[in-house]
Amino acid sequence: MTDIITLSDSRVAEVTEQECGEPLVDLRETPGLRIDLRQADADGSYAHLRLGALRRLLQAQSLLPAGIRFLVVEGFRPPDLQRRYFEQYAATLRAAHPDAGPDRIRELASAYISPPEVAPHVSGGAVDLTLCTADGTELPLGTEVNATPEESAGACRTGAPNVGAEARANRVLMGRALTTAGFVNYPTEWWHWSYGDRYWALLSGAPAARYGPAATPVRPA
């Protein structure tokens, strides 16, 4: 697994943003999508995506075989939550690697949690998801969604060799549909796909990101 561009790479931060103004939309109000609750938050941010990303997600789902669909785990993530996740994981890495400097810790942490200033989830263009049957039974993908590199022995990486044949086939199936619809994968996390953010722009060759940080959805009174 060489030549992976992580989110700590300076080229990601150098990508310019040309905010297109697409709104965040609530996936729970979208017919045909199955939303998982494991990352649910009080204001429902997890169940939101930018409109353009949602349209591409539905396109990708239409490319899956009959009886298979996406199970969406998390979309938009407020900046404060992203920062907390990053700092918590960085703290565990500092304890495990006491001789590592700040830049190395940032690099290691970015293989699992994006630095807040460039985080795809904060843009509303990223989605964590897996595959399931029509009744919601998850298909084997090799690890749990959000498995860390340490607990999965690196099997969380999309191209990891230490996953079974069925999980490998399911990753390929999911990846083919999402790539066709315009998403890019973060290769250290098989479940993470994005459209419109800085990482997407860098990998796809777009002149700029379509999405900057999104505003946290207002919870209905």
N, C-alpha and C positions, 0 to 999 in steps of 0.2 A: 504494500500500500504506500507507494511513493508518489511524490508530486501532488499531494493533496493541498489545496489552498484552504487554509483555515481562516476563520473570521478575524483572527488577530493580525492577518497579513496586511501590511500597510496599503496594498493596492485596493483593498476593500474600502478603507476609510477615504481613499482618494477619489472614489467614484462620486460624481456630482449627482445631485437630486433635482429633478424637475417635477415637483408635486403636481399630479394630474387632478386632484380634488375628488377622486372617487370616494364615496362614503363607505363606512363600515356597515355591513348588513348582518342581521341575526340569522345564523344558520338553523336555529331551532324553528324558524318560520319558513324554511325551505323544504317543500315536499320532496321526498325521495332520499334525503340525507339522514343517516343515522349518527346521532351525537352521543359520545360516551361522557360519563360524568366524573371520571377519575381526577381530572384537573379543574373541575368546576370551581368558580370563585363567586363571591357574593353578588357582584354586579353583572355577572354573565359575560365578562369580557372574553373568556375562553371560547365562546361560541360565536365569535364575530370574525368576519373576513372582509377585505375590500371587495367591492362588487365585481371587479374584473377577475380577481382571483377565484371568487365563487363561481363565476361563469366557466372558467377553465376547469375547476374542480368537477363541476357537473358534466362537462365534456369528457373529462378523463373517466369518470364513472360509467359513462355510456359506452366506453370502449372495453370495459371488463366483461368477462364471460357471463352468461345468464346464471343467476343464483349467487353471484359474488358482488359485493359492494364495499364501499369505503366505510370505515368506522372512524369518525373524526374525534380526536382526543383534545386538541388545543389549537386555537387560531391566534387571535390577537392577545398580546400580553402587555399590560401597562408597564411603563418604564420603571417605576419603583419596584415592581415585582421582578422584572428582569434583573435589575441591579442587585436585589436581595439574593436571587438564585445564584448569580455569578459570584458574589462575595462569599456566600456560604460554601460553594464548591471550591473556590480558590483557597479558602481557609483550610479545608481538608487536605488540599494538595500541599500547602505550606507545611502542614504537620507531617505529611508523608515524605516530603523532600526538603528538609530543613536547610540544605546547602544551595537550593535553587534561588536565583535572583528574581526580582519582580517581573522581568521580561519573560523569563522561562515559565514562571507560574502562570502568567497571562496566556502564553502559548498553549500550555497544557490544559488550562481551564477552557480555552476556546475550542478544544476538541469535543467539548460536551455542552458548555453553556456559552452563548455569544456575549462578548463585551457589550454593555448596554448601549453604547453610542452607535453601534452598527448592527444591532440585533434585528434580524428579519422579522421576528414576531412582533416587535414594537411597531413595525411599519403596517401591520395588518395584512401583509402579503404572504405570510408563512403559515403552514399548517402541519401539525403532527398528526399522523393517521396510520391506520393499519387496514387489513382486509378482514371481512367477515362474511358469513353466509346471510341469507335473507332474514333469518331469525336472530341474527346478532352474534352467533358463535364465531369467535375469532379463529382465523386460520393461523397455522404455525409460520412465523417469520424469523425464527431463530433466537430471538430474545424478547423480553418484554419491551414495550414502548418506554423510552426514557431510561433504559438500562445504561449504567455508566460503563466506561471502558474497563474499569477495575473489576466490577462485579460480573461482567460478561466475557472477560478474557479477550476483549477486543472484538467480540462477535457483533457488537452494535454497529460496526463499520459496514457500510453497504456491501462492499466487495469482500468481506471477511471470508477466509477459506474454511473456518471452523464452524460451519453451520451445515445442517443436513440437506439432502437433495430436495426435499419438499419445500423447506424454507427458502432455499436458493431459488427454486422455480417461482415461488410466490413473490419474492423480491423482484425478480425479473418481470413478472406479470404486472405488478404494481408500477414499477419504474417505466415500463414501456408505455402504459396508459398516461401517466403523469407527464412524461417527457413529450409525448405527442401533443398534449394539451398546452405545452409551453412552460411547465415548471422545471426548476433545476433542483437537484438533490444536494444536501450537505453530506459529503461522503463519509463522515464519521458517525452519522446517524441515519440508518435506513428509513426511519419514519418521518424525517424532516424534509419537506419540499416547499419551495417558495417561488413566487412570481412578483415582479415589480420592484423588489428591494435592491439594495446595493450589491449584494452577493449575486443575485440573479443577473443584474446588469453586467457585472464583471465576467461571469461565466458565459453568458449568452452573446456578449459583444455589443449589447445595447449602448447607445451613446450616453445614457444617464439612467438613474433609477426613476421609476414612475412614482414611487411612494416614499415620502419621508415619514417621520413619526406620526402615527395616527392619534387622534384625540380619543380619550377613553369614553366609551359609550355612556350616555346618561341613563341611569336606571329609572324606569317608570315609577312615578309616585304611587 
